[in-house]
């Protein structure tokens, strides 16, 4: 039976300069998150008014295509930034080693991140608005691909940044990798996942300007499905297991087995599960069917993480100091719920070939995307961010009352958003698709029908609650920064 420590094992951890330098990353995460919420609300509102935003002809400057591209692109950027910053923070924490010029590398990577975000969004707007020709748009503007929309130059910059990040994490972890310890297995898995994260982004560079659409889609889903949903998840699972081990809440041997088992399941299901995305590239139905089956296995690892987090929270009666990390644990527990509902239930509802035939690209896909992307990866990123901020801030300035509002408002708002609007609209479109065809389900007659517009308006309360939850998280972080100064 695991006996929890009487005191917080991380209470007296010495912060290194590079660990302190990661603080600014998390404020960029929150800023990008707030912008994404705003853009998402504007994109949804276009579904009712068409070209206007409460009567303002905003589409002349920010058309729907731009808003939707920015909304999806920012979701990947802020989540990836949170996880990358966590890797930089936790590497010296684990090894107790601060390499020379580590802080300078962290700062250089941060500048590159800002250039990437601002440059890719700005040039993407120029390309969409027609200020760039087709070739220029591909290389420096917008490729028009969901989740990989940025031009090739920005993809290369991101790839170089990931290699720098890999070097920073690897050199800080090296003492822990080269010397035997009870956590060595977990540390090795975390480092291997970091290697895959850095190198696997190269799959976004595998198509050219004149590549066939089938080739582009093949490699794009290797990036979206495996880079984000595969190696990032293995990395996150290993990091969470290491956190719990360092807190003394999980035995290292048990964490090793759980993480290795999760890695095997996720990569085995993830690689083959990618195949169900290839519907529009002419893949055989049998291939898509096998892909949907293995994709369903992907909910297992993160569910295990959430269950473990819930179990650890019950140790509060034996270790009251765990209250220092209670909201981090709450966010991890919510990940398990949305993993089962968003990635599992809603994901498998659209994955089989017969579902893809009728509902691919309709609002049931959007329901799965919102519940899985934010509900799983977003909440997991926020939980990791809170762990890092907790270690970076002194006890006397840590006031987490706003985190209660942030947690509940975001989860309730996301629930309302998904089940009051996206799922009902998706079912209505599915009925139209089965009755008359996919073309009819995507037509203006259905999208701007009174039923759909009423359901879209029902999304407003959930969006408002979710927005206030994001604001609560932002105010909490800003208060920390001001008090720290």
Secondary structure as the mmCIF struct_conf table of DSSP 4:
data_model
#
loop_
_struct_conf.conf_type_id
_struct_conf.id
_struct_conf.beg_label_comp_id
_struct_conf.beg_label_asym_id
_struct_conf.beg_label_seq_id
_struct_conf.end_label_comp_id
_struct_conf.end_label_asym_id
_struct_conf.end_label_seq_id
BEND BEND1 UNK A 6 UNK A 7
TURN_TY1_P TURN_TY1_P1 UNK A 9 UNK A 12
HELX_LH_PP_P HELX_LH_PP_P1 UNK A 13 UNK A 16
HELX_RH_AL_P HELX_RH_AL_P1 UNK A 17 UNK A 21
TURN_TY1_P TURN_TY1_P2 UNK A 22 UNK A 22
HELX_RH_AL_P HELX_RH_AL_P2 UNK A 23 UNK A 49
BEND BEND2 UNK A 50 UNK A 51
STRN STRN1 UNK A 53 UNK A 53
TURN_TY1_P TURN_TY1_P3 UNK A 54 UNK A 55
STRN STRN2 UNK A 56 UNK A 56
HELX_RH_3T_P HELX_RH_3T_P1 UNK A 58 UNK A 60
TURN_TY1_P TURN_TY1_P4 UNK A 61 UNK A 61
BEND BEND3 UNK A 62 UNK A 62
HELX_RH_AL_P HELX_RH_AL_P3 UNK A 64 UNK A 95
TURN_TY1_P TURN_TY1_P5 UNK A 100 UNK A 101
HELX_RH_AL_P HELX_RH_AL_P4 UNK A 102 UNK A 128
TURN_TY1_P TURN_TY1_P6 UNK A 129 UNK A 130
BEND BEND4 UNK A 132 UNK A 132
HELX_RH_AL_P HELX_RH_AL_P5 UNK A 134 UNK A 140
BEND BEND5 UNK A 141 UNK A 141
STRN STRN3 UNK A 142 UNK A 142
TURN_TY1_P TURN_TY1_P7 UNK A 146 UNK A 147
STRN STRN4 UNK A 150 UNK A 150
HELX_RH_AL_P HELX_RH_AL_P6 UNK A 152 UNK A 178
BEND BEND6 UNK A 179 UNK A 179
TURN_TY1_P TURN_TY1_P8 UNK A 182 UNK A 183
HELX_RH_AL_P HELX_RH_AL_P7 UNK A 184 UNK A 200
HELX_RH_3T_P HELX_RH_3T_P2 UNK A 201 UNK A 205
BEND BEND7 UNK A 206 UNK A 206
TURN_TY1_P TURN_TY1_P9 UNK A 209 UNK A 210
HELX_RH_AL_P HELX_RH_AL_P8 UNK A 213 UNK A 221
HELX_RH_PI_P HELX_RH_PI_P1 UNK A 222 UNK A 231
HELX_RH_AL_P HELX_RH_AL_P9 UNK A 232 UNK A 246
TURN_TY1_P TURN_TY1_P10 UNK A 247 UNK A 248
BEND BEND8 UNK A 249 UNK A 250
HELX_RH_AL_P HELX_RH_AL_P10 UNK A 252 UNK A 273
HELX_RH_3T_P HELX_RH_3T_P3 UNK A 274 UNK A 277
HELX_RH_3T_P HELX_RH_3T_P4 UNK A 279 UNK A 281
TURN_TY1_P TURN_TY1_P11 UNK A 282 UNK A 282
HELX_RH_AL_P HELX_RH_AL_P11 UNK A 285 UNK A 295
HELX_RH_3T_P HELX_RH_3T_P5 UNK A 296 UNK A 298
HELX_RH_AL_P HELX_RH_AL_P12 UNK A 299 UNK A 313
HELX_RH_3T_P HELX_RH_3T_P6 UNK A 314 UNK A 317
TURN_TY1_P TURN_TY1_P12 UNK A 318 UNK A 318
HELX_RH_3T_P HELX_RH_3T_P7 UNK A 320 UNK A 325
HELX_RH_AL_P HELX_RH_AL_P13 UNK A 326 UNK A 338
HELX_RH_PI_P HELX_RH_PI_P2 UNK A 339 UNK A 345
HELX_RH_AL_P HELX_RH_AL_P14 UNK A 346 UNK A 351
BEND BEND9 UNK A 352 UNK A 352
HELX_RH_AL_P HELX_RH_AL_P15 UNK A 353 UNK A 359
TURN_TY1_P TURN_TY1_P13 UNK A 360 UNK A 361
BEND BEND10 UNK A 362 UNK A 362
HELX_RH_AL_P HELX_RH_AL_P16 UNK A 363 UNK A 372
HELX_RH_PI_P HELX_RH_PI_P3 UNK A 373 UNK A 378
HELX_RH_AL_P HELX_RH_AL_P17 UNK A 379 UNK A 392
BEND BEND11 UNK A 393 UNK A 393
HELX_RH_3T_P HELX_RH_3T_P8 UNK A 395 UNK A 397
HELX_RH_AL_P HELX_RH_AL_P18 UNK A 401 UNK A 416
HELX_RH_PI_P HELX_RH_PI_P4 UNK A 417 UNK A 422
HELX_RH_AL_P HELX_RH_AL_P19 UNK A 423 UNK A 435
TURN_TY1_P TURN_TY1_P14 UNK A 436 UNK A 436
HELX_RH_AL_P HELX_RH_AL_P20 UNK A 438 UNK A 441
TURN_TY1_P TURN_TY1_P15 UNK A 442 UNK A 442
BEND BEND12 UNK A 443 UNK A 443
HELX_RH_AL_P HELX_RH_AL_P21 UNK A 444 UNK A 447
TURN_TY1_P TURN_TY1_P16 UNK A 448 UNK A 448
BEND BEND13 UNK A 449 UNK A 449
HELX_RH_AL_P HELX_RH_AL_P22 UNK A 450 UNK A 457
TURN_TY1_P TURN_TY1_P17 UNK A 458 UNK A 458
HELX_RH_AL_P HELX_RH_AL_P23 UNK A 459 UNK A 484
#
